[in-house]
Structures are given as C-alpha cells and as structure tokens.
Amino acid sequence: YNRCVGTRYCSNNCPYKVRRFNFLLYQDWETPTYKLMRNPEVSVRSRGVMEKCTYCVQRIQNGKIEAEKEGRVLQDGEIVTACQAVCPTEAIVFGNINDPNSRVAKLKKEERNYSLLADLNTQPRTTYLSAMKNPNTEITEKV
C-alpha cells in the first residue's frame, strides 16, 4: 500500500479481481456518518489507493503480542478474522497452515481442497473445499 500511486494497474491485472480502488476520502473527520463506519483497528488510508483483504493483520498482530506478553504460544482458532466472526455458517476457517495439527491445515489436506486458477500457478493464500454431493460415508458409490 505504501507504493500505490493510484494507477489501478494492479486491479486490471489481478486474476481474481479482488483489488478495489479507494474512491472515497475516509479522512474526512467532520462527516458524522464516516465516523460511524470507521474501524478503530484499521488505519485510514487516503483516497486514490488500491485495497485488498489483509486477513485482518491487525488482529493477527494483536493476538501474537498478547500471547507473547502472557508467555504462551498462540492456540489454534484463537485469532478470528472479521469475516470469520460474522459468517453464520462458520464456513470460513483461519489459522496457521504450517501447524500440521491446526484445523485449517487438516482441511487443506482433504481431497475436496482446491484453489482458484491453480493451472496458472498463482499460489493464492485462500483455498476452498468443494461441496459434498453425498455426505453419507456409508455409501461409497458416486451419485
């Protein structure tokens, strides 16, 4: 974000189309409605820069700092991203992919795991699980 000069070139070339251009001036401290929509955990960036999901880096850093202050290791599932917190179906899993015992690492090893545009070898951070056609494990034949 520090290098963005607002050309929107990265938006045009992003294969996932997840980058968004910040058209609004959120630094307007006078408008009351802007005050209501600000997240105190996120820095306010100026108009004219590209934005994308940071996986709530501020929550990750806060969790690491708290664990270090208490002299312990972060536990699996301790850090919850904003989208994960509001997902009513709990379909979003976040965690340490390098920890083989974490829930997210176990889900990533499943056969149903896939990533978007895998044939382009973009190696995205987000992967998905395909829908289960037949959740009954006793029936092994394909439907």
GROMACS elastic network, one bead per residue, 0.5 to 0.9 nm:
[ bonds ]
;  ai    aj funct       b0    kb
    1     4     6  0.53203   500
    1     5     6  0.88727   500
    1    45     6  0.87907   500
    1    49     6  0.71713   500
    1    50     6  0.71710   500
    1    51     6  0.75603   500
    2     5     6  0.85612   500
    4     7     6  0.77851   500
    4     8     6  0.86604   500
    4    48     6  0.83819   500
    4    49     6  0.57865   500
    4    50     6  0.68685   500
    5     8     6  0.83339   500
    5    48     6  0.73471   500
    5    49     6  0.65761   500
    5    50     6  0.87131   500
    6     9     6  0.81180   500
    6    21     6  0.79606   500
    6    22     6  0.89584   500
    6    47     6  0.87890   500
    6    48     6  0.50831   500
    6    49     6  0.50005   500
    6    50     6  0.67592   500
    7    10     6  0.79807   500
    7    11     6  0.89136   500
    7    48     6  0.84867   500
    7    49     6  0.83837   500
    7    50     6  0.88404   500
    8    11     6  0.52301   500
    8    12     6  0.65838   500
    8    13     6  0.89434   500
    8    20     6  0.87329   500
    8    21     6  0.70657   500
    8    48     6  0.88888   500
    8    49     6  0.79904   500
    8    50     6  0.68634   500
    9    12     6  0.52144   500
    9    13     6  0.63979   500
    9    14     6  0.86627   500
   10    13     6  0.50815   500
   10    14     6  0.57973   500
   10    19     6  0.75411   500
   10    50     6  0.80107   500
   11    14     6  0.53426   500
   11    15     6  0.87156   500
   11    17     6  0.65982   500
   11    18     6  0.76838   500
   11    19     6  0.54057   500
   11    20     6  0.68866   500
   11    21     6  0.77725   500
   11    50     6  0.75741   500
   12    15     6  0.83134   500
   12    17     6  0.77598   500
   12    19     6  0.88643   500
   13    16     6  0.87884   500
   13    17     6  0.80343   500
   14    17     6  0.53039   500
   14    18     6  0.71651   500
   14    19     6  0.71404   500
   15    18     6  0.83060   500
   15   117     6  0.80118   500
   15   122     6  0.87874   500
   16    19     6  0.82058   500
   16   116     6  0.79892   500
   16   117     6  0.83083   500
   17    20     6  0.81392   500
   18    51     6  0.85541   500
   18    52     6  0.63227   500
   18    53     6  0.80284   500
   19    50     6  0.63072   500
   19    51     6  0.55692   500
   19    53     6  0.81123   500
   20    49     6  0.85123   500
   20    50     6  0.55263   500
   20    51     6  0.51530   500
   20    52     6  0.63163   500
   21    24     6  0.89799   500
   21    47     6  0.83617   500
   21    48     6  0.67331   500
   21    49     6  0.58989   500
   21    51     6  0.61033   500
   21    52     6  0.88838   500
   22    25     6  0.79343   500
   22    26     6  0.89788   500
   22    45     6  0.83627   500
   22    46     6  0.76380   500
   22    47     6  0.53265   500
   22    48     6  0.54713   500
   22    49     6  0.54744   500
   22    50     6  0.59359   500
   22    51     6  0.67095   500
   23    46     6  0.89065   500
   23    47     6  0.54664   500
   23    48     6  0.59506   500
   23    49     6  0.79924   500
   24    27     6  0.87429   500
   24    46     6  0.79998   500
   24    47     6  0.54301   500
   24    48     6  0.79669   500
   25    28     6  0.60793   500
   25    45     6  0.84291   500
   25    46     6  0.60989   500
   25    48     6  0.84871   500
   26    29     6  0.77255   500
   26    34     6  0.66440   500
   26    35     6  0.87816   500
   26    38     6  0.81520   500
   26    44     6  0.66668   500
   26    45     6  0.73003   500
   26    46     6  0.66994   500
   26    47     6  0.71601   500
   27    30     6  0.88263   500
   27    34     6  0.84411   500
   27    44     6  0.66592   500
   27    45     6  0.75560   500
   27    46     6  0.65858   500
   27    47     6  0.83011   500
   28    31     6  0.63071   500
   28    34     6  0.72381   500
   28    35     6  0.86185   500
   29    32     6  0.78053   500
   29    34     6  0.73499   500
   29    35     6  0.69367   500
   30    33     6  0.89791   500
   30    34     6  0.80631   500
   30    35     6  0.80416   500
   31    34     6  0.55862   500
   31    35     6  0.68123   500
   32    35     6  0.51485   500
   32    36     6  0.66513   500
   33    36     6  0.51872   500
   33    37     6  0.66113   500
   34    37     6  0.53219   500
   34    38     6  0.64322   500
   35    38     6  0.55995   500
   35    39     6  0.88977   500
   36    39     6  0.83534   500
   38    41     6  0.87313   500
   38    42     6  0.79813   500
   38    44     6  0.79262   500
   39    42     6  0.55825   500
   39    43     6  0.80460   500
   39    44     6  0.85698   500
   40    43     6  0.74566   500
   40    44     6  0.89182   500
   41    58     6  0.65171   500
   41    59     6  0.79814   500
   42    45     6  0.89619   500
   42    56     6  0.85837   500
   42    58     6  0.69836   500
   45    48     6  0.88319   500
   45    49     6  0.76137   500
   46    49     6  0.68313   500
   47    50     6  0.89365   500
   51    54     6  0.88188   500
   53    56     6  0.74240   500
   54    57     6  0.56802   500
   54    58     6  0.86721   500
   55    58     6  0.85901   500
   55    59     6  0.85331   500
   55    60     6  0.82490   500
   55    81     6  0.65179   500
   55    82     6  0.83670   500
   55    83     6  0.89044   500
   55    94     6  0.87734   500
   56    59     6  0.53867   500
   56    60     6  0.65269   500
   56    61     6  0.88551   500
   56    80     6  0.85334   500
   56    81     6  0.56474   500
   56    82     6  0.69179   500
   57    61     6  0.61182   500
   57    62     6  0.84835   500
   57    81     6  0.87112   500
   58    61     6  0.52266   500
   58    62     6  0.61004   500
   58    63     6  0.85816   500
   59    62     6  0.50436   500
   59    63     6  0.60677   500
   59    64     6  0.85842   500
   59    79     6  0.67641   500
   59    80     6  0.75133   500
   59    81     6  0.70289   500
   59    82     6  0.87916   500
   60    63     6  0.51660   500
   60    64     6  0.62295   500
   60    65     6  0.86487   500
   60    79     6  0.63077   500
   60    80     6  0.83572   500
   60    81     6  0.83264   500
   61    64     6  0.50955   500
   61    65     6  0.61040   500
   61    66     6  0.85835   500
   62    65     6  0.51380   500
   62    66     6  0.61298   500
   62    67     6  0.85749   500
   62    79     6  0.89049   500
   63    66     6  0.51995   500
   63    67     6  0.61235   500
   63    68     6  0.85354   500
   63    74     6  0.73632   500
   63    78     6  0.76432   500
   63    79     6  0.62922   500
   64    67     6  0.51912   500
   64    68     6  0.60872   500
   64    69     6  0.85843   500
   64    73     6  0.82775   500
   64    74     6  0.67635   500
   64    79     6  0.89756   500
   65    68     6  0.51118   500
   65    69     6  0.61177   500
   65    70     6  0.86430   500
   66    69     6  0.51082   500
   66    70     6  0.62667   500
   66    71     6  0.85863   500
   66    72     6  0.88403   500
   66    74     6  0.89299   500
   67    70     6  0.51392   500
   67    71     6  0.60742   500
   67    72     6  0.52625   500
   67    73     6  0.60028   500
   67    74     6  0.59143   500
   67    75     6  0.89582   500
   68    72     6  0.59994   500
   68    73     6  0.72562   500
   68    74     6  0.84864   500
   69    72     6  0.78586   500
   70    73     6  0.88271   500
   72    75     6  0.87882   500
   74    77     6  0.86369   500
   74    78     6  0.67844   500
   74    79     6  0.83016   500
   75    78     6  0.54488   500
   75    79     6  0.82641   500
   75   102     6  0.88711   500
   76    79     6  0.77545   500
   76    94     6  0.88337   500
   76    95     6  0.63202   500
   76    96     6  0.73251   500
   76    99     6  0.88230   500
   76   101     6  0.85131   500
   76   102     6  0.57978   500
   76   103     6  0.72912   500
   76   104     6  0.88930   500
   77    80     6  0.67010   500
   77    93     6  0.82901   500
   77    94     6  0.70712   500
   77    95     6  0.62303   500
   77    96     6  0.88971   500
   77   102     6  0.81874   500
   77   103     6  0.79929   500
   78    95     6  0.83843   500
   79    94     6  0.77588   500
   79    95     6  0.74207   500
   80    83     6  0.83302   500
   80    84     6  0.61504   500
   80    85     6  0.61895   500
   80    93     6  0.86698   500
   80    94     6  0.70241   500
   80    95     6  0.85205   500
   81    84     6  0.51032   500
   81    85     6  0.61486   500
   81    86     6  0.88942   500
   81    94     6  0.72951   500
   82    85     6  0.51070   500
   82    86     6  0.65356   500
   82    87     6  0.87423   500
   83    86     6  0.54143   500
   83    87     6  0.60857   500
   83    92     6  0.75504   500
   84    87     6  0.52985   500
   84    88     6  0.86566   500
   84    90     6  0.67867   500
   84    91     6  0.77057   500
   84    92     6  0.52808   500
   84    93     6  0.69239   500
   84    94     6  0.76461   500
   85    88     6  0.82338   500
   85    90     6  0.80928   500
   85    92     6  0.87504   500
   86    89     6  0.89482   500
   86    90     6  0.83038   500
   87    90     6  0.53528   500
   87    91     6  0.67767   500
   87    92     6  0.70741   500
   88    91     6  0.79267   500
   89    92     6  0.82579   500
   90    93     6  0.74966   500
   93   103     6  0.76583   500
   93   104     6  0.60362   500
   93   107     6  0.88124   500
   94    97     6  0.85809   500
   94   103     6  0.82695   500
   94   104     6  0.61843   500
   95    98     6  0.88799   500
   95    99     6  0.85510   500
   95   102     6  0.68343   500
   95   103     6  0.72801   500
   95   104     6  0.57060   500
   95   105     6  0.78830   500
   96    99     6  0.55715   500
   96   100     6  0.84966   500
   96   102     6  0.65224   500
   96   103     6  0.85628   500
   96   104     6  0.70183   500
   96   105     6  0.72257   500
   97   100     6  0.71074   500
   97   102     6  0.70741   500
   97   103     6  0.86138   500
   97   104     6  0.61625   500
   97   106     6  0.86724   500
   97   108     6  0.82264   500
   98   101     6  0.88466   500
   98   102     6  0.82512   500
   98   105     6  0.71245   500
   99   102     6  0.54811   500
   99   103     6  0.89139   500
   99   104     6  0.87777   500
   99   105     6  0.66866   500
  100   103     6  0.83335   500
  100   104     6  0.87018   500
  100   105     6  0.56145   500
  100   106     6  0.68184   500
  101   104     6  0.85607   500
  101   105     6  0.68393   500
  101   106     6  0.68752   500
  102   105     6  0.53418   500
  102   106     6  0.63999   500
  102   107     6  0.87790   500
  103   106     6  0.52059   500
  103   107     6  0.62256   500
  103   108     6  0.86199   500
  104   107     6  0.51094   500
  104   108     6  0.60950   500
  104   109     6  0.87969   500
  105   108     6  0.50498   500
  105   109     6  0.64898   500
  106   109     6  0.53315   500
  106   110     6  0.69193   500
  107   110     6  0.53857   500
  107   111     6  0.88728   500
  107   112     6  0.85963   500
  107   113     6  0.72764   500
  107   129     6  0.79748   500
  108   111     6  0.82210   500
  108   112     6  0.83760   500
  108   113     6  0.56858   500
  108   114     6  0.83117   500
  108   127     6  0.76361   500
  108   128     6  0.82809   500
  108   129     6  0.81109   500
  109   112     6  0.83989   500
  109   113     6  0.69161   500
  110   113     6  0.55876   500
  110   129     6  0.80747   500
  111   114     6  0.81641   500
  111   129     6  0.83771   500
  111   130     6  0.88682   500
  112   128     6  0.79205   500
  112   129     6  0.50026   500
  112   130     6  0.50989   500
  112   131     6  0.77530   500
  112   132     6  0.82640   500
  113   127     6  0.66950   500
  113   128     6  0.55345   500
  113   130     6  0.65027   500
  114   118     6  0.77733   500
  114   127     6  0.57049   500
  114   128     6  0.53770   500
  114   129     6  0.62140   500
  114   130     6  0.72877   500
  115   118     6  0.56078   500
  115   123     6  0.78531   500
  115   124     6  0.69979   500
  115   125     6  0.86815   500
  115   126     6  0.69898   500
  115   128     6  0.60524   500
  115   129     6  0.86504   500
  116   119     6  0.84524   500
  116   122     6  0.87502   500
  116   123     6  0.88467   500
  116   124     6  0.76448   500
  116   126     6  0.84451   500
  116   127     6  0.72187   500
  116   128     6  0.81382   500
  117   120     6  0.55368   500
  117   121     6  0.71827   500
  117   122     6  0.70839   500
  117   123     6  0.85883   500
  117   124     6  0.86986   500
  118   121     6  0.52271   500
  118   122     6  0.66225   500
  118   123     6  0.70108   500
  118   124     6  0.84118   500
  119   122     6  0.80545   500
  120   123     6  0.83609   500
  121   124     6  0.85125   500
  123   126     6  0.87249   500
  124   127     6  0.71538   500
  129   132     6  0.87031   500
  130   133     6  0.89880   500
  132   135     6  0.58688   500
  133   142     6  0.87758   500
  133   143     6  0.76003   500
  134   137     6  0.76701   500
  134   139     6  0.79379   500
  134   140     6  0.88730   500
  134   142     6  0.82489   500
  134   143     6  0.74857   500
  135   138     6  0.89549   500
  135   139     6  0.87211   500
  136   139     6  0.58793   500
  136   140     6  0.82792   500
  137   140     6  0.65749   500
  139   142     6  0.82866   500
